[in-house]
Amino acid sequence: MARSPLLPVGHHFVTGLLLLTASTGCIDAVSYLALDKVFTGNMTGNVLFIGFSLVGSGVAPLLNNVIALLGFVFGSIIGGRIVGQSAPKGLPRSSRGVLIGGAVVMVGLASYWLVVRDLGHPALLIVTALLAIVMGAQVSAVKPIGNSDVTTIVVTNTLANLARDSRLAGGIGKNWFPRLAAVIAMGIGAAIGALCVAWLGGAVALLAGTVIFTAGMITLVTADRRSV
């Protein structure tokens, strides 16, 4: 099968990473719109919110954002320990285990949310923490793939690289398609999450994010098998 000229070698991996990026957009929409203005994937926003709150200009609860930040760091540490610092290139079994565990946790959280309908403050903080842990662990799980153009949780650096290496900036347009696709995927995921929150509620929106997350995981596992 001929490779697409728009995608680099390992484009099946890129597709999986793009799906995980879309799931991050969806899950961040859930956490921001339904979990009291907090991000569980994009830590840049949380750091800013924490800074605002510390000087009395906060528009988001300080505790929620601190919990999300700490949860993300904890998830990244745990994921890093499980996957290991010298994991083989691709998607090792340990990475698959981390991603599967993350999907299971999200299904459990969404199911609980559907049952109770309204999350009380303690439950809201627990859901926030667990989602942040899943997002942090996901980053460590996909690191062995070694793709710096699609980071799955943030697109600021991706957008900067896209602009810097563009022909308008005097570059050669290196890897422009996956970089642009990552930005679009994040936006589409966020839009899906926002629509689901508005029309169906946060629990259903979280399930939608979990479906996208699982699709990305399956694509990455398939891609790893193709590369053998």
N, C-alpha and C positions, 0 to 999 in steps of 0.2 A: 504493500500500500504506500502510495507516494505521500511524503510529508507536506503539510501546508507551508507555503513560502512565508506565511505571516507568523508562524509559530516556530520557536527554536526546537532543537533536539529535545526529546522528552516532552512533547506537547501534550501527551495524555496526563502527565504530572501537572502541567500548567492548568489544564481543564479542571482537575481536582482541586487545585489551590484556588482557582477562581470561584468554585462553588463554596469552598470554605470562607472565602472573602465575602461572598454574598450572604452566607449564614451569619457572619459577624455583623454585617449591616442590619440584618433582620433582628438579631438578638439584642444589638445595641438600641434599636428602635423600641424593643420591648422594655429593656431596662430603663431607658430614659423616659419613655412616655407612660409606662405602667408601674415602674418601680421607683418613682419619686426622683426623677432627674439625676440619674447616675448612669455611667457607661460601664459595662462589664468587659468590653473588648478594647476600646480606645482609651488608653490610660492618659493620653495627652489632655483630653477634656477633663478628666478627674483631677489631674494635678492643677489645672487652671482653676477649677471650682474650689479646690481646697485652698489655694492661694487667695481667691476672692473672699472665702469665708473667714479666713484668719484675720483679715483686716476689716471685717464687718460689712463686706459688700456681697456676701454670698447670695446666690439665687437658687442654690441647691443645698440640701442638708449636708453638713460637714461629716457627720458620722457615717452616712451612707457611702459617701465618696471615699472616705478613709478605708472602710471595710472592703469596698470594691478594689481599691489599689492594693491593699494587703493580700486580699484573696488572689488577685492576679499574680502577684509576686510569688505567693506560696504555691500556686498551681504550676508556675514556670519552674520553680525549684524541684517540686515533686516530679514533674514531667522530665526534667533534665536528669534527675537521679535514675528514673526508670529507663529512659532511653539510653543514657550514658553519653559521655563526652566523645567517645571514639566509635560511635555507631557507624555501621557500614552505609555507604551511599545508597539512597533510595528510601524505602519505607520499611525499616526493620520490623520484626514481630513485636518488639516492645512498643514501637510507635503505633502499630495497629491496636495494641491493647489499650493504650492511652486514649486513642480516638474512640474506640468502642465503649470504653468506660465513660467518656464524656457524653456520648449519645445516650447511654443508659441513664445517666444522672439527669439529663435534660428531659427525657421522657418521664422519669419519676417526678420531677418538679412540675412539669406541665400537668400531669395526671392529678397530683395533689392540689394544684391550683384550680383545676376544673371542679374538683370535689368541694373544696371549701369556698370557692367563688371569690370571696374577698379576703385578701391577705392582711392579717393584723401586723402591727409594727414589728414584733419579733420575727414572725414568719417572713415578712418582707426582707428583713436584713439577712436572714438565712438564705433565702432564694438568691439575693444579690451576691452574697459571698460564694455560694456554690457555682453560680454562673460564671463569676470572675475566675474561680479556680479552674473551671473547664476551659475557659478561653486562654488562660495562661498556660495550662498543660498542652493545649493544642499547638501553641507556638513551638514548644520544645519538641513535640511529636513530629512536626513537619520540617524541623531544621535540617535533618540529614539529607533532605531532597536538595538543599543547597541553592534554592532559587531566591535571589535577593530582589527580583522585580515584582514578585507577588508574595507579600509578607503575610497575608490573610487577616491582619488585624488593624492595619493603618495604611493609608494611601498617600500621606503627605510626602514621604521620601520618594515614593513611586512617581507621584506627579512632578516633583522637582526634577527627577532624573529624566522623565519624559520630555519636559520643557528644555532642560539643559542640553540634552543630546539631540534635540530636534534640528532639522535643517534651518529653521528660522534662527536658531542660536549658533549656526555654523557647524553643527554636528552632522552625523550621517543617519540619524534616525534609528539608532540601534535599539532593537527589541521594543519598538514603539507599540506593536499590537498588544502583547500581554500586559504592558504597563497601562495602556489606555483601557484595556478590558478590565483590569483590576479596579480602576476608578469607577467604571460603569457598573461593575458587579456589586461594589459596595453600595452605590446609590440605589440600584435596583433592589437589593436586599433590604435596605432601609425603607424603601417605598412599600415593599410587600409587608414588612413588619408594621409600619405605620397604618396601612390600610386594615390589616387584621386587627390591630389594637382598637381602631376606631369603630369597626363594624362587628367584630366578633369577640373582642376582649383579649387581654394579655395572655391568658393561658393558651388560646388557640394560636395566637401569634408566635408564642414560644414553640408550639408544636410545628408550625410552619418553618421556623428557623431550624428545628431539629431535623426535619425532613431534608432541608437543603444541606445541612451539616452531614447527614448520613449519606446523601448522594455524593458529596465530595469525598467522604471517606472511602466509599465503595470504588469510586473512580481512581483514587490513589492506589488502592490495593490492586485493582486491575492493571493499572499502569506499571506497578512494581513487578507484577508477574510477566508483563509483556517485555520488560527490560532484561529478564533473566536469559 
